[in-house]
Amino acid sequence: MEFNKLVRDKIPQMIEAQGEKPVIRILGDEEYHAALEQKLLEEAAEYRESHGLSELADILEVVFALCEADGHTLEELDAARREKREIRGGFAERVFLVSKST
């Protein structure tokens, strides 16, 4: 069975514990970043299907990994999130922009 996708760090050990042999390779920086971007799309699609909390957690895990892969800390990510929220707001008010005119 072929997967050809980025998986969590402990997946190979879990496969071995089931009596199977995983075939893995470690990605270089560019491949890793591209695989994380693909993983983000995969996890978002899974959330759209299930609306499960665990899928949201998977999305966050990928976002955190992307942040670190780009050389940022999670504290910097949260600071950027808070700054943007302060300036532009969040989504709590459920505002849906239909159009704008001049």
HELIX and SHEET records of a PDB file:
HELIX    1   1 ILE A   11  ALA A   17  1                                   7    
HELIX    2   2 ASP A   29  SER A   50  1                                  22    
HELIX    3   3 LEU A   53  ALA A   69  1                                  17    
HELIX    4   4 LEU A   74  ARG A   88  1                                  15    
END                                                                             
